[in-house]
């Protein structure tokens, strides 16, 4: 299997000075973050990979 078939894909856009990467989050993290317009619990920065 390819990395893409395993779900190992980085989706990003770039310019000469920035890289913006897409990261999917489960709904229990995404919904509170969208309401607060910032990452809030249950998001944990120390769990980022």
Biopython code that builds the backbone (N, CA, C, O; Angstrom):
import numpy as np
from Bio.PDB.StructureBuilder import StructureBuilder

atoms = [
    (1, "UNK", "N", (0.846, -1.196, 0.000)),
    (1, "UNK", "CA", (0.000, 0.000, 0.000)),
    (1, "UNK", "C", (0.883, 1.248, 0.000)),
    (1, "UNK", "O", (1.990, 1.252, 0.537)),
    (2, "UNK", "N", (0.363, 2.286, -0.609)),
    (2, "UNK", "CA", (1.080, 3.554, -0.602)),
    (2, "UNK", "C", (0.815, 4.292, 0.702)),
    (2, "UNK", "O", (-0.098, 3.936, 1.448)),
    (3, "UNK", "N", (1.620, 5.329, 0.980)),
    (3, "UNK", "CA", (1.375, 6.147, 2.168)),
    (3, "UNK", "C", (-0.012, 6.761, 2.122)),
    (3, "UNK", "O", (-0.682, 6.836, 3.152)),
    (4, "UNK", "N", (-0.460, 7.201, 0.957)),
    (4, "UNK", "CA", (-1.789, 7.796, 0.830)),
    (4, "UNK", "C", (-2.881, 6.789, 1.186)),
    (4, "UNK", "O", (-3.875, 7.153, 1.816)),
    (5, "UNK", "N", (-2.709, 5.543, 0.793)),
    (5, "UNK", "CA", (-3.686, 4.505, 1.120)),
    (5, "UNK", "C", (-3.709, 4.205, 2.613)),
    (5, "UNK", "O", (-4.726, 3.748, 3.136)),
    (6, "UNK", "N", (-2.604, 4.456, 3.301)),
    (6, "UNK", "CA", (-2.542, 4.277, 4.754)),
    (6, "UNK", "C", (-3.028, 5.519, 5.486)),
    (6, "UNK", "O", (-3.102, 5.512, 6.714)),
    (7, "UNK", "N", (-3.362, 6.588, 4.762)),
    (7, "UNK", "CA", (-3.800, 7.819, 5.387)),
    (7, "UNK", "C", (-2.652, 8.719, 5.798)),
    (7, "UNK", "O", (-2.860, 9.674, 6.547)),
    (8, "UNK", "N", (-1.454, 8.441, 5.331)),
    (8, "UNK", "CA", (-0.268, 9.231, 5.678)),
    (8, "UNK", "C", (-0.033, 10.280, 4.597)),
    (8, "UNK", "O", (0.846, 10.135, 3.747)),
    (9, "UNK", "N", (-0.825, 11.325, 4.648)),
    (9, "UNK", "CA", (-0.745, 12.378, 3.647)),
    (9, "UNK", "C", (-0.736, 13.715, 4.358)),
    (9, "UNK", "O", (-1.516, 13.935, 5.285)),
    (10, "UNK", "N", (0.143, 14.612, 3.929)),
    (10, "UNK", "CA", (0.151, 15.975, 4.450)),
    (10, "UNK", "C", (-0.448, 16.864, 3.378)),
    (10, "UNK", "O", (0.037, 16.908, 2.248)),
    (11, "UNK", "N", (-1.505, 17.569, 3.742)),
    (11, "UNK", "CA", (-2.129, 18.517, 2.821)),
    (11, "UNK", "C", (-1.727, 19.911, 3.266)),
    (11, "UNK", "O", (-1.988, 20.309, 4.401)),
    (12, "UNK", "N", (-1.095, 20.647, 2.374)),
    (12, "UNK", "CA", (-0.594, 21.965, 2.740)),
    (12, "UNK", "C", (-0.569, 22.869, 1.526)),
    (12, "UNK", "O", (-0.546, 22.409, 0.385)),
    (13, "UNK", "N", (-0.574, 24.157, 1.792)),
    (13, "UNK", "CA", (-0.384, 25.179, 0.772)),
    (13, "UNK", "C", (0.846, 25.969, 1.180)),
    (13, "UNK", "O", (1.158, 26.074, 2.367)),
    (14, "UNK", "N", (1.544, 26.525, 0.200)),
    (14, "UNK", "CA", (2.747, 27.274, 0.558)),
    (14, "UNK", "C", (2.942, 28.480, -0.348)),
    (14, "UNK", "O", (2.478, 28.524, -1.488)),
    (15, "UNK", "N", (3.642, 29.447, 0.205)),
    (15, "UNK", "CA", (4.128, 30.599, -0.549)),
    (15, "UNK", "C", (5.636, 30.636, -0.326)),
    (15, "UNK", "O", (6.204, 29.714, 0.258)),
    (16, "UNK", "N", (6.272, 31.688, -0.785)),
    (16, "UNK", "CA", (7.708, 31.808, -0.555)),
    (16, "UNK", "C", (8.051, 31.963, 0.916)),
    (16, "UNK", "O", (9.178, 31.673, 1.317)),
    (17, "UNK", "N", (7.088, 32.421, 1.742)),
    (17, "UNK", "CA", (7.412, 32.707, 3.141)),
    (17, "UNK", "C", (6.595, 31.923, 4.167)),
    (17, "UNK", "O", (6.893, 32.007, 5.358)),
    (18, "UNK", "N", (5.585, 31.171, 3.757)),
    (18, "UNK", "CA", (4.761, 30.450, 4.724)),
    (18, "UNK", "C", (4.387, 29.054, 4.218)),
    (18, "UNK", "O", (4.394, 28.783, 3.017)),
    (19, "UNK", "N", (4.066, 28.195, 5.159)),
    (19, "UNK", "CA", (3.484, 26.890, 4.868)),
    (19, "UNK", "C", (2.265, 26.751, 5.765)),
    (19, "UNK", "O", (2.368, 26.914, 6.981)),
    (20, "UNK", "N", (1.114, 26.451, 5.178)),
    (20, "UNK", "CA", (-0.115, 26.237, 5.936)),
    (20, "UNK", "C", (-0.530, 24.782, 5.733)),
    (20, "UNK", "O", (-0.825, 24.369, 4.611)),
    (21, "UNK", "N", (-0.554, 24.010, 6.808)),
    (21, "UNK", "CA", (-0.886, 22.591, 6.728)),
    (21, "UNK", "C", (-2.292, 22.351, 7.255)),
    (21, "UNK", "O", (-2.733, 23.003, 8.201)),
    (22, "UNK", "N", (-2.988, 21.410, 6.634)),
    (22, "UNK", "CA", (-4.328, 21.001, 7.045)),
    (22, "UNK", "C", (-4.193, 19.901, 8.087)),
    (22, "UNK", "O", (-3.396, 18.977, 7.920)),
    (23, "UNK", "N", (-4.961, 19.997, 9.148)),
    (23, "UNK", "CA", (-4.978, 18.953, 10.176)),
    (23, "UNK", "C", (-6.432, 18.658, 10.534)),
    (23, "UNK", "O", (-7.178, 19.565, 10.905)),
    (24, "UNK", "N", (-6.827, 17.418, 10.425)),
    (24, "UNK", "CA", (-8.183, 17.022, 10.794)),
    (24, "UNK", "C", (-8.240, 16.722, 12.288)),
    (24, "UNK", "O", (-7.300, 16.164, 12.855)),
    (25, "UNK", "N", (-9.333, 17.090, 12.909)),
    (25, "UNK", "CA", (-9.547, 16.833, 14.333)),
    (25, "UNK", "C", (-10.883, 16.141, 14.510)),
    (25, "UNK", "O", (-11.805, 16.366, 13.726)),
    (26, "UNK", "N", (-11.004, 15.295, 15.535)),
    (26, "UNK", "CA", (-12.306, 14.677, 15.800)),
    (26, "UNK", "C", (-13.315, 15.749, 16.221)),
    (26, "UNK", "O", (-12.944, 16.821, 16.698)),
    (27, "UNK", "N", (-14.573, 15.438, 16.034)),
    (27, "UNK", "CA", (-15.643, 16.396, 16.295)),
    (27, "UNK", "C", (-15.628, 16.920, 17.731)),
    (27, "UNK", "O", (-15.956, 18.085, 17.955)),
    (28, "UNK", "N", (-15.255, 16.089, 18.711)),
    (28, "UNK", "CA", (-15.259, 16.559, 20.102)),
    (28, "UNK", "C", (-14.173, 17.602, 20.370)),
    (28, "UNK", "O", (-14.246, 18.319, 21.368)),
    (29, "UNK", "N", (-13.177, 17.697, 19.504)),
    (29, "UNK", "CA", (-12.181, 18.769, 19.595)),
    (29, "UNK", "C", (-12.564, 19.926, 18.667)),
    (29, "UNK", "O", (-12.439, 21.092, 19.041)),
    (30, "UNK", "N", (-13.022, 19.606, 17.475)),
    (30, "UNK", "CA", (-13.308, 20.632, 16.469)),
    (30, "UNK", "C", (-14.457, 21.550, 16.863)),
    (30, "UNK", "O", (-14.339, 22.766, 16.715)),
    (31, "UNK", "N", (-15.554, 21.011, 17.355)),
    (31, "UNK", "CA", (-16.724, 21.845, 17.658)),
    (31, "UNK", "C", (-16.433, 22.912, 18.720)),
    (31, "UNK", "O", (-16.742, 24.081, 18.489)),
    (32, "UNK", "N", (-15.850, 22.557, 19.879)),
    (32, "UNK", "CA", (-15.525, 23.594, 20.860)),
    (32, "UNK", "C", (-14.520, 24.617, 20.316)),
    (32, "UNK", "O", (-14.616, 25.805, 20.624)),
    (33, "UNK", "N", (-13.564, 24.160, 19.512)),
    (33, "UNK", "CA", (-12.575, 25.074, 18.941)),
    (33, "UNK", "C", (-13.230, 26.062, 17.976)),
    (33, "UNK", "O", (-12.884, 27.243, 17.967)),
    (34, "UNK", "N", (-14.154, 25.594, 17.183)),
    (34, "UNK", "CA", (-14.855, 26.491, 16.258)),
    (34, "UNK", "C", (-15.684, 27.523, 17.014)),
    (34, "UNK", "O", (-15.702, 28.699, 16.649)),
    (35, "UNK", "N", (-16.368, 27.083, 18.066)),
    (35, "UNK", "CA", (-17.172, 28.028, 18.859)),
    (35, "UNK", "C", (-16.293, 29.079, 19.540)),
    (35, "UNK", "O", (-16.650, 30.256, 19.585)),
    (36, "UNK", "N", (-15.140, 28.650, 20.072)),
    (36, "UNK", "CA", (-14.258, 29.554, 20.807)),
    (36, "UNK", "C", (-13.296, 30.320, 19.891)),
    (36, "UNK", "O", (-12.653, 31.279, 20.316)),
    (37, "UNK", "N", (-13.207, 29.883, 18.625)),
    (37, "UNK", "CA", (-12.249, 30.460, 17.672)),
    (37, "UNK", "C", (-10.819, 30.329, 18.175)),
    (37, "UNK", "O", (-9.962, 31.162, 17.883)),
    (38, "UNK", "N", (-10.579, 29.264, 18.938)),
    (38, "UNK", "CA", (-9.253, 28.926, 19.473)),
    (38, "UNK", "C", (-9.323, 27.495, 19.977)),
    (38, "UNK", "O", (-10.408, 26.971, 20.232)),
    (39, "UNK", "N", (-8.172, 26.869, 20.120)),
    (39, "UNK", "CA", (-8.174, 25.526, 20.690)),
    (39, "UNK", "C", (-8.443, 25.606, 22.183)),
    (39, "UNK", "O", (-7.779, 26.345, 22.909)),
    (40, "UNK", "N", (-9.417, 24.843, 22.627)),
    (40, "UNK", "CA", (-9.801, 24.762, 24.033)),
    (40, "UNK", "C", (-9.973, 23.282, 24.377)),
    (40, "UNK", "O", (-9.951, 22.429, 23.489)),
    (41, "UNK", "N", (-10.141, 22.981, 25.653)),
    (41, "UNK", "CA", (-10.344, 21.585, 26.068)),
    (41, "UNK", "C", (-11.495, 20.983, 25.261)),
    (41, "UNK", "O", (-12.518, 21.634, 25.047)),
    (42, "UNK", "N", (-11.325, 19.760, 24.825)),
    (42, "UNK", "CA", (-10.375, 18.742, 25.241)),
    (42, "UNK", "C", (-9.067, 18.724, 24.442)),
    (42, "UNK", "O", (-8.295, 17.775, 24.580)),
    (43, "UNK", "N", (-8.788, 19.743, 23.609)),
    (43, "UNK", "CA", (-7.525, 19.812, 22.876)),
    (43, "UNK", "C", (-6.362, 19.913, 23.847)),
    (43, "UNK", "O", (-6.431, 20.650, 24.830)),
    (44, "UNK", "N", (-5.280, 19.163, 23.570)),
    (44, "UNK", "CA", (-4.082, 19.201, 24.430)),
    (44, "UNK", "C", (-2.870, 19.397, 23.530)),
    (44, "UNK", "O", (-2.521, 18.512, 22.749)),
    (45, "UNK", "N", (-2.238, 20.543, 23.638)),
    (45, "UNK", "CA", (-1.075, 20.848, 22.810)),
    (45, "UNK", "C", (0.039, 19.817, 22.997)),
    (45, "UNK", "O", (0.762, 19.520, 22.046)),
    (46, "UNK", "N", (0.192, 19.268, 24.200)),
    (46, "UNK", "CA", (1.256, 18.299, 24.438)),
    (46, "UNK", "C", (1.024, 16.965, 23.718)),
    (46, "UNK", "O", (1.930, 16.133, 23.666)),
    (47, "UNK", "N", (-0.157, 16.753, 23.173)),
    (47, "UNK", "CA", (-0.431, 15.515, 22.445)),
    (47, "UNK", "C", (-0.204, 15.660, 20.953)),
    (47, "UNK", "O", (-0.389, 14.697, 20.210)),
    (48, "UNK", "N", (0.191, 16.839, 20.495)),
    (48, "UNK", "CA", (0.430, 17.053, 19.073)),
    (48, "UNK", "C", (1.633, 16.228, 18.629)),
    (48, "UNK", "O", (2.582, 16.040, 19.390)),
    (49, "UNK", "N", (1.587, 15.743, 17.408)),
    (49, "UNK", "CA", (2.705, 14.950, 16.880)),
    (49, "UNK", "C", (3.472, 15.723, 15.846)),
    (49, "UNK", "O", (4.447, 15.216, 15.293)),
]
sb = StructureBuilder()
sb.init_structure("model")
sb.init_model(0)
sb.init_chain("A")
sb.init_seg("    ")
for serial, (resi, resn, name, xyz) in enumerate(atoms, 1):
    if name == "N":
        sb.init_residue(resn, " ", resi, " ")
    sb.init_atom(name, np.array(xyz, "f"), 0.0, 1.0, " ", f" {name:<3s}", serial, name[0])
structure = sb.get_structure()
